[in-house]
Amino acid sequence: MIRSLIWVRDLFFHNIAWKLLSLAIAVVIWALVATEPELSTFANVRLEYKNLPEGMEISSEPVSSVMLELRGPAGALRSLTDGTHPDVIIDMSGTSSGQHTFTISSRNIKLMRGVRLVRAIPSEVRFNFEPRRSVMVPVRLRFLNEGQNGYVVDRQHVDPAEMEIVGPRSRAARIAEVMADPIDLASVTGPREFHVNVFAEDPFVRFVNIPEATVTVTMKRK
């Protein structure tokens, strides 16, 4: 019994000065936080997502950011001006083809300590999902100023003649061809080789390989 009392006494009084100092510092910090005014603010936050199922594509116009109304201590909200923004992460795991709505709430927002979410604008975001599809489509050539110098195209060859594109199924299916940048023939009088970029008109569709083509043109007199 006496040993227990001695142990308890030593526990409380060993390094008593440091313990009292630590307690005083903790009380001061608590007092500063407790008396700090609570404010509200709006923050424009980037929207991120994770776990999009393999083989699935977003086919609707993307929502890239949301506005959050936040409330909390002034010091915590002040950190927003230093580049420390909350993360809004949408979990898309298990998503199937079709339209799906996701709610923006405190469950998918990582907030700073002491900060609360009042509301999100918009409070929900909606996406259309489709299976991914890849197709081979021909490259269409375009010429400018042909015949102005008395020469016209005799032969033309493009390599590659087709390119593979990939994207949401319905959008990829609508692409019948991809276009090469226009080639100016105003000063061409014989065989000439050009290196041109190729583009697809739908921004939701992308190329599997680098979208560049080599075009060989042979001219002849009219």
Residue frames as a rotation matrix with the C-alpha (Angstrom) as fourth column:
MET 1
0.569 0.822 0.000 0.00
0.822 -0.569 0.000 0.00
0.000 0.000 -1.000 0.00
ILE 2
0.493 -0.467 -0.734 2.77
0.129 -0.795 0.593 2.40
-0.860 -0.387 -0.332 0.98
ARG 3
-0.594 -0.739 0.318 4.67
0.392 0.079 0.917 1.55
-0.703 0.669 0.242 -2.23
SER 4
-0.107 0.643 0.758 1.56
0.988 -0.018 0.155 2.34
0.113 0.766 -0.633 -4.28
LEU 5
0.815 0.417 -0.403 1.19
0.499 -0.858 0.122 5.70
-0.294 -0.301 -0.907 -2.61
ILE 6
0.039 -0.894 -0.446 4.83
0.061 -0.444 0.894 6.49
-0.997 -0.062 0.037 -3.25
TRP 7
-0.606 -0.242 0.758 4.45
0.706 0.274 0.653 5.50
-0.366 0.931 0.005 -6.91
VAL 8
0.380 0.825 0.418 1.40
0.911 -0.412 -0.014 7.74
0.161 0.386 -0.908 -7.30
ARG 9
0.710 -0.164 -0.685 3.22
0.233 -0.863 0.449 10.62
-0.664 -0.478 -0.574 -5.58
ASP 10
-0.371 -0.928 -0.031 6.24
0.197 -0.111 0.974 10.23
-0.908 0.355 0.224 -7.88
LEU 11
-0.294 0.332 0.896 3.95
0.950 0.203 0.236 10.07
-0.104 0.921 -0.375 -10.91
PHE 12
0.711 0.685 0.157 2.44
0.694 -0.720 0.000 13.46
0.113 0.109 -0.988 -10.12
PHE 13
0.878 -0.319 -0.357 5.44
-0.067 -0.819 0.569 15.30
-0.474 -0.476 -0.741 -8.74
HIS 14
-0.021 -0.909 0.416 8.27
0.653 0.303 0.694 13.98
-0.757 0.287 0.587 -10.97
ASN 15
-0.813 -0.353 0.463 9.30
0.582 -0.536 0.612 16.86
0.032 0.767 0.641 -13.28
ILE 16
0.020 0.923 -0.384 6.42
0.874 -0.203 -0.441 18.87
-0.485 -0.327 -0.811 -11.83
ALA 17
-0.221 -0.157 -0.963 7.74
-0.079 -0.981 0.178 22.12
-0.972 0.115 0.205 -13.34
TRP 18
-0.963 -0.168 -0.211 7.66
-0.224 0.063 0.972 20.77
-0.151 0.984 -0.099 -16.91
LYS 19
-0.595 0.801 0.057 4.22
0.797 0.581 0.164 19.27
0.099 0.143 -0.985 -16.38
LEU 20
0.090 0.623 -0.777 2.83
0.609 -0.652 -0.452 22.56
-0.788 -0.433 -0.438 -15.08
LEU 21
-0.523 -0.353 -0.776 4.39
-0.346 -0.744 0.571 24.41
-0.779 0.567 0.267 -18.02
SER 22
-0.981 0.180 0.078 2.86
0.159 0.497 0.853 21.97
0.115 0.849 -0.516 -20.50
LEU 23
-0.237 0.947 -0.216 -0.53
0.952 0.181 -0.247 22.35
-0.195 -0.264 -0.945 -18.85
ALA 24
-0.035 0.182 -0.983 -0.28
0.195 -0.963 -0.185 26.12
-0.980 -0.198 -0.002 -19.00
ILE 25
-0.838 -0.318 -0.444 0.62
-0.361 -0.287 0.887 26.04
-0.410 0.904 0.125 -22.72
ALA 26
-0.797 0.586 0.144 -2.29
0.573 0.659 0.488 23.71
0.191 0.471 -0.861 -23.44
VAL 27
-0.002 0.821 -0.571 -4.68
0.825 -0.322 -0.465 26.01
-0.565 -0.472 -0.677 -21.58
VAL 28
-0.303 -0.179 -0.936 -3.43
-0.189 -0.952 0.243 29.04
-0.934 0.250 0.254 -23.53
ILE 29
-0.989 -0.074 -0.128 -3.83
-0.141 0.207 0.968 27.26
-0.045 0.976 -0.215 -26.87
TRP 30
-0.500 0.866 -0.024 -7.32
0.864 0.501 0.049 26.10
0.054 0.004 -0.999 -25.94
ALA 31
0.011 0.497 -0.868 -8.25
0.519 -0.744 -0.420 29.63
-0.854 -0.446 -0.266 -24.88
LEU 32
-0.642 -0.316 -0.699 -7.00
-0.367 -0.673 0.642 31.08
-0.673 0.668 0.316 -28.16
VAL 33
-0.954 0.299 -0.012 -8.96
0.155 0.525 0.837 28.54
0.257 0.797 -0.547 -30.21
ALA 34
-0.348 0.877 -0.331 -12.06
0.926 0.266 -0.269 28.81
-0.148 -0.400 -0.905 -28.07
THR 35
0.084 0.366 -0.927 -12.14
0.332 -0.887 -0.321 32.60
-0.939 -0.281 -0.196 -28.35
GLU 36
-0.900 -0.431 -0.062 -11.31
0.065 -0.273 0.960 32.69
-0.430 0.860 0.274 -32.09
PRO 37
-0.169 0.909 -0.382 -14.30
-0.687 -0.387 -0.616 34.03
-0.707 0.158 0.689 -34.04
GLU 38
-0.330 0.177 0.927 -16.21
0.513 0.858 0.019 31.60
-0.792 0.482 -0.374 -36.24
LEU 39
-0.346 0.126 -0.930 -16.53
-0.650 -0.747 0.141 32.73
-0.677 0.653 0.340 -39.84
SER 40
0.431 0.467 0.772 -18.04
0.350 0.702 -0.620 31.47
-0.831 0.538 0.139 -43.09
THR 41
-0.269 -0.537 -0.800 -16.56
-0.637 -0.524 0.566 31.54
-0.723 0.661 -0.201 -46.57
PHE 42
0.884 0.464 0.052 -16.97
-0.238 0.543 -0.805 30.12
-0.402 0.700 0.591 -50.06
ALA 43
-0.234 -0.971 0.047 -14.25
-0.509 0.164 0.845 28.04
-0.829 0.174 -0.532 -51.72
ASN 44
0.662 0.333 -0.671 -14.14
-0.749 0.281 -0.599 26.92
-0.011 0.900 0.436 -55.34
VAL 45
-0.043 -0.630 0.775 -12.78
-0.600 0.637 0.484 23.36
-0.799 -0.444 -0.406 -55.15
ARG 46
-0.447 -0.216 -0.868 -11.62
-0.863 0.359 0.355 20.97
0.235 0.908 -0.347 -57.87
LEU 47
0.572 0.692 0.441 -13.77
-0.735 0.670 -0.099 17.86
-0.364 -0.268 0.892 -58.25
GLU 48
-0.552 -0.769 -0.322 -11.85
-0.829 0.548 0.113 14.58
0.089 0.329 -0.940 -58.41
TYR 49
0.649 0.758 0.066 -13.01
-0.761 0.646 0.067 11.01
0.008 -0.094 0.996 -58.83
LYS 50
-0.544 -0.806 0.234 -11.64
-0.814 0.575 0.088 7.53
-0.205 -0.142 -0.968 -58.23
ASN 51
-0.656 0.165 0.736 -12.36
-0.039 0.967 -0.252 3.88
-0.753 -0.195 -0.628 -59.03
LEU 52
0.158 0.649 -0.745 -13.94
-0.920 -0.178 -0.350 4.40
-0.360 0.740 0.568 -62.46
PRO 53
0.503 0.069 0.862 -14.57
-0.059 0.997 -0.045 0.80
-0.863 -0.028 0.505 -63.63
GLU 54
-0.619 -0.785 0.005 -12.21
-0.149 0.123 0.981 -0.56
-0.771 0.607 -0.194 -66.26
GLY 55
-0.786 0.275 0.554 -13.70
0.618 0.392 0.681 -0.29
-0.030 0.878 -0.478 -69.75
MET 56
0.343 0.929 -0.137 -16.13
0.924 -0.360 -0.130 2.49
-0.170 -0.082 -0.982 -68.78
GLU 57
-0.721 -0.544 0.430 -16.03
0.637 -0.764 0.101 6.08
0.273 0.347 0.897 -70.08
ILE 58
-0.206 0.617 -0.760 -17.69
0.438 -0.636 -0.635 9.35
-0.875 -0.464 -0.139 -69.03
SER 59
-0.482 0.076 0.873 -19.66
0.874 -0.019 0.485 10.58
0.054 0.997 -0.058 -72.04
SER 60
0.678 0.731 0.077 -21.30
0.716 -0.680 0.160 13.72
0.169 -0.053 -0.984 -70.61
GLU 61
0.331 -0.539 0.774 -19.82
-0.067 -0.832 -0.551 17.19
0.941 0.131 -0.311 -70.18
PRO 62
-0.170 -0.458 -0.873 -17.48
0.785 0.473 -0.401 16.93
0.596 -0.753 0.279 -67.17
VAL 63
0.902 0.314 0.297 -18.05
0.025 -0.724 0.689 18.86
0.432 -0.614 -0.661 -63.94
SER 64
0.104 -0.989 -0.103 -14.59
0.411 0.137 -0.901 20.05
0.906 0.051 0.421 -62.95
SER 65
-0.899 -0.431 0.075 -15.31
0.131 -0.430 -0.893 22.07
0.417 -0.793 0.443 -59.78
VAL 66
0.213 0.942 -0.260 -17.88
0.744 0.016 0.668 22.76
0.633 -0.336 -0.697 -57.08
MET 67
-0.300 -0.212 0.930 -18.43
-0.337 -0.889 -0.311 25.70
0.893 -0.407 0.195 -54.73
LEU 68
-0.116 0.187 -0.976 -18.34
0.793 0.609 0.023 24.89
0.599 -0.770 -0.219 -51.00
GLU 69
0.317 0.209 0.925 -19.77
-0.433 -0.836 0.337 27.08
0.844 -0.507 -0.174 -48.26
LEU 70
-0.088 -0.515 -0.853 -17.61
0.602 0.654 -0.457 26.42
0.793 -0.554 0.253 -45.21
ARG 71
0.652 0.273 0.707 -17.82
-0.386 -0.683 0.620 27.50
0.652 -0.677 -0.340 -41.56
GLY 72
0.536 -0.505 -0.676 -15.16
0.752 0.650 0.110 27.33
0.384 -0.568 0.728 -38.89
PRO 73
0.470 -0.434 -0.769 -12.52
0.532 -0.556 0.639 29.19
-0.705 -0.709 -0.030 -36.88
ALA 74
0.900 -0.100 -0.425 -10.99
-0.333 -0.787 -0.519 32.17
-0.282 0.608 -0.742 -38.63
GLY 75
-0.021 -0.999 0.038 -7.51
-0.764 0.041 0.644 30.65
-0.645 -0.016 -0.764 -38.47
ALA 76
-0.288 -0.034 0.957 -8.61
0.287 0.950 0.120 27.44
-0.914 0.309 -0.264 -40.15
LEU 77
0.704 0.615 0.355 -10.45
0.541 -0.140 -0.829 29.28
-0.460 0.776 -0.431 -42.91
ARG 78
0.641 -0.527 -0.558 -7.47
-0.559 -0.819 0.132 31.57
-0.526 0.228 -0.819 -43.43
SER 79
-0.285 -0.791 0.541 -5.47
-0.140 0.593 0.793 28.57
-0.948 0.151 -0.280 -44.59
LEU 80
0.480 0.530 0.699 -7.64
0.633 0.342 -0.694 28.50
-0.607 0.776 -0.172 -47.72
THR 81
0.952 -0.152 -0.267 -5.80
-0.271 -0.825 -0.496 31.60
-0.144 0.545 -0.826 -48.93
ASP 82
0.057 -0.989 0.134 -2.51
-0.782 0.039 0.622 29.72
-0.620 -0.140 -0.772 -48.57
GLY 83
-0.272 -0.124 -0.954 -3.54
-0.883 0.427 0.197 27.11
0.383 0.896 -0.225 -51.14
THR 84
-0.989 0.002 0.147 -4.81
-0.069 0.878 -0.473 24.49
-0.130 -0.478 -0.869 -48.68
HIS 85
-0.328 0.915 -0.233 -8.15
-0.913 -0.244 0.328 23.49
0.244 0.320 0.915 -50.20
PRO 86
-0.021 0.402 0.916 -10.48
-0.543 0.764 -0.348 20.67
-0.839 -0.505 0.202 -49.21
ASP 87
-0.934 -0.267 -0.239 -10.60
-0.351 0.540 0.765 17.63
-0.075 0.798 -0.598 -51.47
VAL 88
0.160 0.982 0.104 -13.90
-0.774 0.190 -0.604 16.59
-0.613 0.016 0.790 -53.08
ILE 89
-0.826 -0.521 -0.216 -13.55
-0.555 0.683 0.474 13.00
-0.100 0.512 -0.853 -54.26
ILE 90
0.309 0.945 -0.108 -16.35
-0.937 0.283 -0.204 11.06
-0.162 0.164 0.973 -55.96
ASP 91
-0.613 -0.448 0.651 -16.14
-0.391 0.888 0.243 7.28
-0.687 -0.106 -0.719 -55.67
MET 92
0.039 0.609 -0.792 -17.33
-0.997 -0.030 -0.072 5.78
-0.068 0.793 0.606 -58.98
SER 93
-0.910 -0.401 0.106 -16.72
-0.400 0.916 0.033 2.13
-0.111 -0.013 -0.994 -58.10
GLY 94
-0.614 0.670 0.418 -19.44
0.459 0.734 -0.501 -0.22
-0.642 -0.116 -0.758 -59.32
THR 95
-0.162 0.568 -0.807 -20.78
-0.535 -0.737 -0.412 2.30
-0.829 0.366 0.423 -61.84
SER 96
-0.242 0.185 0.953 -22.65
0.661 0.750 0.022 0.75
-0.710 0.635 -0.304 -64.77
SER 97
-0.849 -0.040 0.527 -23.69
0.487 -0.448 0.750 2.12
0.206 0.893 0.399 -68.15
GLY 98
0.215 0.964 0.155 -26.24
0.833 -0.264 0.487 4.93
0.510 0.025 -0.860 -68.00
GLN 99
0.009 -0.101 0.995 -26.82
-0.171 -0.980 -0.097 8.09
0.985 -0.169 -0.026 -65.99
HIS 100
0.151 -0.038 -0.988 -25.72
0.887 0.447 0.118 8.27
0.437 -0.894 0.101 -62.36
THR 101
0.516 0.117 0.848 -26.05
-0.162 -0.959 0.231 11.04
0.841 -0.257 -0.476 -59.76
PHE 102
-0.160 -0.651 -0.742 -23.54
0.808 0.346 -0.478 11.63
0.568 -0.676 0.470 -56.95
THR 103
0.861 0.505 0.063 -24.24
0.342 -0.664 0.665 13.72
0.377 -0.551 -0.744 -53.85
ILE 104
-0.221 -0.907 0.360 -21.65
0.166 -0.398 -0.902 16.20
0.961 -0.139 0.238 -52.59
SER 105
0.858 0.487 0.163 -21.59
-0.107 -0.141 0.984 15.91
0.502 -0.862 -0.069 -48.79
SER 106
0.400 -0.716 0.572 -19.19
-0.914 -0.268 0.305 15.71
-0.065 -0.645 -0.762 -45.86
ARG 107
0.706 -0.102 0.701 -18.80
-0.066 0.976 0.209 12.00
-0.705 -0.194 0.682 -46.61
ASN 108
0.542 -0.530 0.653 -16.76
0.838 0.396 -0.375 12.69
-0.060 0.750 0.659 -49.75
ILE 109
0.631 -0.373 0.681 -15.06
-0.071 -0.901 -0.428 15.93
0.773 0.222 -0.595 -48.68
LYS 110
0.138 -0.679 -0.721 -11.83
0.946 0.305 -0.106 16.06
0.292 -0.667 0.685 -46.69
LEU 111
0.728 0.238 0.643 -12.05
0.096 -0.964 0.247 19.18
0.678 -0.118 -0.725 -44.52
MET 112
-0.425 -0.864 0.270 -9.51
-0.106 -0.249 -0.963 20.86
0.899 -0.438 0.014 -42.28
ARG 113
-0.488 0.187 -0.853 -9.85
0.818 0.439 -0.372 20.26
0.305 -0.879 -0.367 -38.55
GLY 114
-0.593 0.331 -0.734 -12.59
0.435 -0.635 -0.638 22.42
-0.678 -0.698 0.232 -37.05
VAL 115
-0.774 0.301 -0.557 -14.16
-0.593 -0.653 0.472 23.32
-0.221 0.695 0.684 -40.41
ARG 116
-0.352 0.757 0.550 -17.73
0.275 0.646 -0.712 22.26
-0.895 -0.100 -0.436 -41.25
LEU 117
-0.934 0.141 0.327 -19.54
0.317 -0.093 0.944 22.01
0.163 0.986 0.042 -44.57
VAL 118
-0.534 0.802 -0.268 -22.65
-0.335 -0.492 -0.804 24.19
-0.776 -0.340 0.531 -44.77
ARG 119
0.657 0.710 0.252 -23.59
-0.020 0.350 -0.937 23.33
-0.753 0.611 0.244 -48.36
ALA 120
-0.571 -0.754 0.326 -22.17
0.326 0.156 0.932 22.48
-0.754 0.638 0.157 -51.76
ILE 121
0.492 0.676 -0.549 -23.15
-0.286 -0.470 -0.835 24.25
-0.823 0.567 -0.038 -54.98
PRO 122
0.081 0.961 -0.263 -24.20
-0.697 0.243 0.674 22.19
0.712 0.129 0.690 -56.82
SER 123
0.065 0.015 0.998 -25.21
-0.924 0.379 0.055 19.69
-0.377 -0.925 0.038 -54.16
GLU 124
0.421 0.071 0.904 -25.26
0.136 0.981 -0.141 16.86
-0.897 0.182 0.403 -56.73
VAL 125
-0.294 -0.497 -0.817 -23.36
-0.834 -0.285 0.473 16.08
-0.467 0.820 -0.330 -59.92
ARG 126
0.595 0.606 0.527 -24.55
-0.182 0.741 -0.647 13.82
-0.783 0.289 0.551 -62.70
PHE 127
-0.471 -0.782 -0.407 -22.55
-0.705 0.057 0.706 11.84
-0.529 0.620 -0.579 -65.26
ASN 128
0.786 0.563 -0.257 -23.40
-0.601 0.594 -0.535 9.66
-0.148 0.575 0.805 -68.23
PHE 129
-0.224 -0.852 0.473 -21.36
-0.605 0.502 0.617 6.46
-0.764 -0.148 -0.628 -68.51
GLU 130
0.795 0.386 -0.468 -20.82
-0.606 0.467 -0.644 4.28
-0.030 0.796 0.605 -71.56
PRO 131
0.642 -0.606 0.470 -18.62
0.418 0.790 0.449 1.30
-0.643 -0.092 0.760 -72.38
ARG 132
-0.012 -0.760 -0.649 -15.33
-0.513 -0.553 0.657 2.15
-0.858 0.341 -0.384 -74.05
ARG 133
0.764 0.228 0.604 -15.04
0.378 0.601 -0.704 1.43
-0.524 0.766 0.373 -77.79
SER 134
-0.220 -0.848 -0.483 -12.12
-0.273 -0.422 0.865 1.61
-0.937 0.322 -0.139 -80.21
VAL 135
0.752 0.468 0.464 -12.47
0.351 0.311 -0.883 1.82
-0.558 0.827 0.069 -84.00
MET 136
-0.498 -0.849 0.177 -10.22
0.564 -0.163 0.809 2.26
-0.658 0.503 0.560 -87.05
VAL 137
0.673 0.718 -0.177 -11.16
0.367 -0.532 -0.763 5.23
-0.642 0.449 -0.621 -89.22
PRO 138
0.270 -0.580 0.769 -9.63
0.944 0.001 -0.331 6.63
0.191 0.815 0.547 -92.44
VAL 139
-0.257 -0.453 -0.853 -7.54
0.495 -0.820 0.286 9.81
-0.830 -0.349 0.436 -92.57
ARG 140
0.650 0.542 0.532 -9.04
0.747 -0.329 -0.578 12.50
-0.138 0.773 -0.619 -94.80
LEU 141
-0.492 -0.870 -0.037 -6.64
0.811 -0.473 0.345 14.85
-0.318 0.139 0.938 -96.62
ARG 142
0.735 0.658 -0.163 -7.36
0.557 -0.724 -0.408 18.51
-0.386 0.210 -0.898 -97.32
PHE 143
-0.332 -0.846 0.417 -5.52
0.937 -0.243 0.252 20.75
-0.112 0.475 0.873 -99.80
LEU 144
0.495 0.402 -0.770 -5.39
0.329 -0.907 -0.261 24.53
-0.804 -0.124 -0.582 -100.14
ASN 145
0.304 -0.337 -0.891 -4.64
-0.616 -0.783 0.086 26.65
-0.727 0.523 -0.446 -103.23
GLU 146
-0.232 -0.336 0.913 -4.51
0.425 0.809 0.406 23.70
-0.875 0.482 -0.044 -105.60
GLY 147
0.228 0.295 0.928 -4.18
0.966 0.052 -0.253 24.83
-0.123 0.954 -0.273 -109.24
GLN 148
0.845 0.135 -0.517 -3.25
0.168 -0.986 0.018 28.44
-0.507 -0.102 -0.856 -108.51
ASN 149
0.029 -0.917 -0.398 0.26
-0.541 -0.349 0.765 27.94
-0.840 0.193 -0.507 -109.93
GLY 150
0.148 0.115 -0.982 -0.93
-0.978 0.163 -0.128 25.83
0.145 0.980 0.137 -112.86
TYR 151
-0.749 -0.423 -0.510 -0.38
-0.340 0.906 -0.253 22.49
0.569 -0.015 -0.822 -111.10
VAL 152
0.368 0.869 0.331 -2.91
-0.868 0.193 0.458 20.04
0.334 -0.456 0.825 -109.72
VAL 153
-0.099 -0.364 0.926 -2.62
-0.747 0.642 0.173 16.86
-0.657 -0.675 -0.335 -107.66
ASP 154
-0.095 -0.019 -0.995 -1.70
-0.827 0.557 0.069 13.83
0.553 0.830 -0.069 -109.75
ARG 155
0.112 0.092 -0.989 -1.09
0.322 0.939 0.124 11.31
0.940 -0.333 0.076 -106.96
GLN 156
0.010 -0.087 0.996 -1.40
-0.844 -0.535 -0.038 11.37
0.537 -0.840 -0.079 -103.18
HIS 157
0.106 -0.033 -0.994 -0.52
0.308 0.951 0.001 8.94
0.945 -0.306 0.111 -100.44
VAL 158
0.239 0.026 0.971 -1.02
-0.814 -0.540 0.215 9.14
0.530 -0.841 -0.108 -96.68
ASP 159
-0.002 -0.327 -0.945 0.71
0.307 0.899 -0.312 6.99
0.952 -0.291 0.098 -94.08
PRO 160
-0.849 0.320 0.421 -1.00
0.300 0.947 -0.115 5.70
-0.435 0.029 -0.900 -92.03
ALA 161
-0.768 0.624 0.145 -4.16
-0.018 -0.247 0.969 5.59
0.640 0.742 0.201 -94.09
GLU 162
0.420 0.896 -0.146 -6.23
0.123 0.103 0.987 4.72
0.899 -0.433 -0.067 -90.99
MET 163
-0.683 -0.578 0.446 -5.92
-0.371 -0.252 -0.894 5.56
0.629 -0.776 -0.042 -87.30
GLU 164
-0.250 0.562 -0.788 -7.35
0.706 0.663 0.249 3.96
0.662 -0.495 -0.563 -84.20
ILE 165
-0.494 0.195 0.847 -9.54
-0.515 -0.851 -0.105 6.10
0.700 -0.488 0.521 -81.96
VAL 166
-0.510 0.329 -0.795 -11.10
0.697 0.700 -0.157 5.27
0.504 -0.634 -0.586 -78.60
GLY 167
-0.860 0.291 0.419 -13.85
-0.438 -0.843 -0.312 6.84
0.262 -0.452 0.853 -76.51
PRO 168
-0.414 0.806 0.423 -17.41
-0.402 0.255 -0.879 6.38
-0.817 -0.534 0.218 -75.25
ARG 169
-0.519 0.125 0.845 -19.21
0.535 0.819 0.207 3.88
-0.666 0.560 -0.492 -77.46
SER 170
0.512 0.825 0.239 -21.82
0.711 -0.251 -0.657 6.20
-0.482 0.507 -0.715 -78.97
ARG 171
0.666 -0.308 -0.679 -19.33
-0.367 -0.928 0.062 8.99
-0.650 0.208 -0.731 -79.66
ALA 172
-0.459 -0.878 0.134 -16.69
-0.342 0.314 0.886 6.73
-0.820 0.361 -0.444 -81.21
ALA 173
-0.248 0.439 0.864 -19.36
0.707 0.692 -0.148 5.17
-0.663 0.574 -0.482 -83.44
ARG 174
0.766 0.615 -0.186 -20.22
0.358 -0.649 -0.672 8.58
-0.534 0.448 -0.717 -84.92
ILE 175
0.154 -0.791 -0.592 -16.68
-0.565 -0.562 0.604 9.26
-0.810 0.242 -0.534 -86.13
ALA 176
0.922 0.228 0.314 -16.53
0.124 0.594 -0.795 8.21
-0.367 0.772 0.519 -89.80
GLU 177
0.432 -0.827 0.360 -13.12
0.676 0.033 -0.736 9.78
0.597 0.561 0.573 -90.46
VAL 178
0.454 -0.384 -0.804 -10.41
0.565 -0.574 0.593 11.93
-0.689 -0.724 -0.044 -88.92
MET 179
0.948 0.032 0.316 -9.03
0.272 -0.597 -0.754 15.00
0.165 0.801 -0.575 -90.64
ALA 180
-0.041 -0.996 -0.081 -5.47
0.995 -0.048 0.090 16.04
-0.094 -0.077 0.993 -91.42
ASP 181
0.111 -0.009 -0.994 -4.48
0.220 -0.975 0.033 19.68
-0.969 -0.222 -0.107 -91.18
PRO 182
0.947 0.322 0.020 -4.78
0.095 -0.221 -0.971 21.51
-0.308 0.921 -0.240 -94.55
ILE 183
-0.039 -0.965 0.261 -1.77
0.690 0.163 0.705 21.31
-0.723 0.207 0.659 -96.87
ASP 184
0.552 0.175 -0.815 -0.93
-0.276 -0.884 -0.376 24.44
-0.787 0.433 -0.440 -98.89
LEU 185
0.220 -0.406 0.887 -0.05
0.763 0.638 0.103 23.54
-0.608 0.654 0.450 -102.51
ALA 186
0.883 0.241 -0.403 0.40
0.004 -0.862 -0.507 27.09
-0.469 0.446 -0.762 -103.81
SER 187
0.359 -0.835 -0.416 4.14
-0.903 -0.424 0.074 26.65
-0.238 0.349 -0.906 -104.48
VAL 188
-0.102 -0.370 0.924 4.32
-0.200 0.917 0.345 22.88
-0.975 -0.149 -0.167 -105.08
THR 189
0.271 0.138 -0.953 5.22
-0.941 -0.169 -0.292 21.83
-0.201 0.976 0.085 -108.64
GLY 190
-0.221 -0.390 -0.894 6.52
-0.557 0.803 -0.212 18.27
0.801 0.451 -0.394 -108.19
PRO 191
0.299 0.305 -0.904 6.64
0.473 0.776 0.418 15.51
0.829 -0.553 0.087 -105.61
ARG 192
-0.370 -0.356 0.858 6.62
-0.548 -0.663 -0.511 16.78
0.750 -0.659 0.050 -102.02
GLU 193
-0.215 0.241 -0.946 6.37
0.648 0.760 0.046 15.17
0.730 -0.604 -0.320 -98.58
PHE 194
-0.163 0.273 0.948 4.47
-0.556 -0.819 0.140 16.76
0.815 -0.504 0.286 -95.70
HIS 195
-0.715 0.018 -0.698 4.13
0.552 0.627 -0.550 15.87
0.428 -0.779 -0.458 -92.06
VAL 196
-0.378 0.705 0.600 0.74
-0.432 -0.707 0.559 16.86
0.819 -0.048 0.572 -90.70
ASN 197
-0.930 0.208 0.304 -1.26
-0.243 0.275 -0.930 16.51
-0.277 -0.939 -0.205 -87.51
VAL 198
-0.567 0.780 -0.265 -4.60
0.142 0.410 0.901 14.75
0.811 0.473 -0.343 -87.46
PHE 199
-0.896 0.302 0.327 -7.63
-0.420 -0.333 -0.844 15.53
-0.146 -0.893 0.425 -85.30
ALA 200
-0.590 0.800 -0.107 -11.03
0.739 0.589 0.328 14.10
0.326 0.114 -0.939 -84.42
GLU 201
-0.441 0.449 0.777 -13.96
-0.074 -0.881 0.467 16.51
0.894 0.148 0.422 -84.21
ASP 202
0.705 0.702 -0.104 -15.36
0.013 0.133 0.991 15.03
0.710 -0.700 0.084 -80.98
PRO 203
-0.004 -0.772 0.635 -13.30
-0.775 -0.399 -0.490 16.07
0.632 -0.494 -0.597 -77.91
PHE 204
0.469 0.234 0.851 -14.43
-0.794 0.533 0.292 12.95
-0.386 -0.813 0.436 -76.03
VAL 205
0.975 -0.173 0.142 -12.63
0.219 0.860 -0.460 10.76
-0.043 0.479 0.877 -78.57
ARG 206
0.440 -0.893 -0.093 -8.86
-0.694 -0.404 0.596 10.31
-0.570 -0.198 -0.798 -78.43
PHE 207
0.512 -0.371 -0.775 -6.19
-0.642 0.434 -0.632 8.63
0.571 0.821 -0.016 -80.52
VAL 208
0.973 -0.228 -0.021 -4.49
0.200 0.802 0.564 5.43
-0.112 -0.553 0.826 -79.43
ASN 209
0.080 -0.985 0.154 -1.22
0.980 0.106 0.170 6.49
-0.184 0.137 0.973 -81.09
ILE 210
-0.468 -0.325 -0.822 0.35
0.246 -0.941 0.232 9.87
-0.849 -0.093 0.520 -81.87
PRO 211
0.519 0.800 0.301 -2.01
0.536 -0.030 -0.843 11.63
-0.666 0.599 -0.445 -84.34
GLU 212
0.013 -0.577 -0.817 0.53
-0.589 -0.665 0.460 12.42
-0.808 0.475 -0.348 -87.02
ALA 213
0.668 0.231 0.708 0.61
0.401 0.690 -0.603 11.39
-0.627 0.687 0.368 -90.67
THR 214
-0.493 -0.815 -0.304 3.07
-0.032 -0.333 0.943 11.59
-0.869 0.474 0.138 -93.56
VAL 215
0.649 0.754 0.100 1.52
0.173 -0.019 -0.985 12.79
-0.741 0.657 -0.142 -96.83
THR 216
-0.598 -0.790 0.136 3.27
0.277 -0.045 0.960 12.42
-0.752 0.611 0.246 -100.21
VAL 217
0.576 0.778 -0.250 1.84
0.107 -0.375 -0.921 14.55
-0.811 0.503 -0.299 -103.02
THR 218
-0.584 -0.671 0.456 2.87
0.585 0.042 0.810 14.50
-0.563 0.740 0.368 -106.70
MET 219
0.172 0.633 -0.755 1.76
-0.112 -0.749 -0.653 17.45
-0.979 0.196 -0.058 -108.84
LYS 220
-0.424 -0.261 0.867 1.22
0.828 0.276 0.488 17.79
-0.367 0.925 0.099 -112.60
ARG 221
-0.949 0.088 -0.302 0.41
-0.187 -0.930 0.317 20.59
-0.253 0.357 0.899 -115.00
LYS 222
-0.066 0.997 0.044 -3.24
-0.222 0.028 -0.975 21.20
-0.973 -0.074 0.220 -115.73
